[in-house]
Amino acid sequence: MVLLRPQTLLAAFGKPMPRSAIGAKGVQIYGPGAMSWSKKALIIRNAPYTIESPTLGQIEVRLTFADIAHQARGMRGLRNGLPGAASFVQEALRGYRAADRLEPEEYPSKVKRSFHTEEELRRMLEEKARGRREELARIRRV
């Protein structure tokens, strides 16, 4: 996966973004990988909103990862085909589950698939259609 940073394309037009803000403003480009049904050579998508607003479980996992990575500092050599520090972190995190993780049915994408629910979209359509009909009727009267 590649993160395309907008400042790379727009660097000449203004002040560059700080590194901490780049991930949330970028576009992800990645190959289909195990999605054998995909005919696309590359897939482009917006970065997930959890970059800026992680769930409690994601925060716990990130902090646990940081704590373990600090303990692995300075390890040398190869273990299990990985650098020593990476192997230490892998073993320490094996089977770890965050206490406040979301259950699969609670994932925001499962609760609300898109920005608007079906009911909201139907209501918006009716409001816009009503406004359009009223505008057309007003124009015909003139």
C-alpha positions in Angstrom: 0.0 0.0 0.0 1.2 3.5 -0.9 0.0 6.7 0.7 -0.1 9.4 -1.9 0.4 12.7 -0.1 -1.4 15.8 -1.5 1.6 18.0 -0.5 3.7 16.1 -3.0 1.5 17.3 -5.8 0.7 20.7 -4.4 4.1 21.6 -2.7 4.7 24.6 -4.9 1.4 26.2 -3.9 1.7 26.7 -0.1 3.1 25.7 3.2 3.6 21.9 3.5 1.5 19.9 6.0 3.2 18.6 9.2 4.0 14.9 9.1 1.5 14.1 11.7 -1.4 15.4 9.5 -0.3 13.8 6.2 -1.8 10.3 6.8 -5.4 11.6 7.3 -5.2 13.9 4.3 -3.7 11.4 1.8 -5.1 8.9 -0.6 -4.2 5.2 -0.2 -3.1 3.3 -3.3 -2.7 -0.5 -3.1 -2.9 -3.7 -5.1 -5.8 -6.0 -5.0 -3.8 -8.7 -3.2 -6.0 -11.6 -2.1 -9.1 -10.0 -3.8 -8.8 -12.3 -6.8 -12.2 -11.2 -8.1 -10.9 -7.6 -8.6 -9.9 -6.7 -12.2 -8.2 -3.5 -11.1 -4.4 -3.4 -11.1 -4.5 -0.7 -8.4 -7.2 0.4 -5.9 -7.4 4.0 -4.8 -9.4 5.0 -1.7 -9.5 7.7 1.0 -7.6 7.1 4.1 -9.8 5.6 6.9 -11.3 8.1 9.4 -9.8 6.1 12.2 -6.4 7.7 11.4 -7.6 10.9 13.1 -10.3 9.4 15.4 -9.3 5.8 16.5 -11.7 3.6 18.4 -10.8 2.8 22.1 -9.6 -0.7 21.1 -7.3 0.8 18.4 -5.8 3.3 20.9 -5.2 0.4 23.4 -3.5 -1.7 20.8 -1.3 1.2 19.6 -0.2 2.0 23.1 0.5 -1.6 23.9 2.5 -1.9 20.7 4.5 1.2 21.7 5.2 -0.2 25.2 6.4 -3.5 23.8 8.5 -1.8 21.1 10.2 0.3 23.7 11.2 -2.9 25.6 12.6 -4.3 22.3 14.9 -1.4 21.7 18.5 -2.3 21.0 17.9 -6.0 20.2 20.1 -7.3 17.5 20.3 -10.3 15.3 17.7 -12.4 13.5 15.2 -14.6 15.2 12.5 -16.6 13.4 13.6 -14.9 10.1 12.9 -11.4 11.6 15.1 -8.7 13.1 15.3 -9.3 16.9 13.1 -6.4 17.9 10.4 -7.4 15.4 10.4 -11.0 16.6 10.1 -9.8 20.2 7.1 -7.6 19.4 5.5 -10.4 17.4 5.8 -12.9 20.2 4.6 -10.4 22.9 1.5 -9.4 20.8 0.6 -12.9 19.8 -3.0 -13.4 20.9 -3.4 -9.9 22.4 -6.9 -8.5 22.4 -7.8 -5.0 23.5 -10.2 -4.9 26.4 -12.3 -2.2 24.8 -12.3 -3.6 21.3 -15.4 -3.4 19.2 -17.2 -6.6 18.5 -17.6 -7.3 14.7 -21.3 -6.4 14.7 -20.4 -3.0 16.4 -18.1 -1.8 13.6 -19.2 1.5 12.3 -19.3 0.1 8.7 -21.7 -2.6 9.9 -23.9 -0.2 12.0 -24.2 2.4 9.3 -22.8 1.4 5.9 -22.7 4.9 4.4 -22.8 8.5 5.5 -26.6 8.6 5.2 -29.1 5.9 6.0 -31.7 4.7 3.6 -34.4 6.7 5.5 -32.3 9.9 5.4 -31.7 9.5 1.7 -35.5 9.0 1.0 -36.3 12.1 3.1 -33.6 14.2 1.3 -35.0 13.0 -2.1 -38.5 14.1 -1.1 -37.4 17.5 0.2 -35.3 18.2 -2.9 -38.1 17.0 -5.3 -40.7 19.1 -3.4 -38.4 22.2 -3.6 -37.8 21.6 -7.3 -41.6 21.2 -8.0 -42.3 24.4 -6.1 -39.6 26.3 -8.0 -40.9 25.0 -11.4 -44.5 26.1 -10.4 -43.2 29.5 -9.4 -41.4 29.9 -12.8 -44.5 28.8 -14.7 -46.6 31.4 -12.9 -44.3 34.3 -14.0 
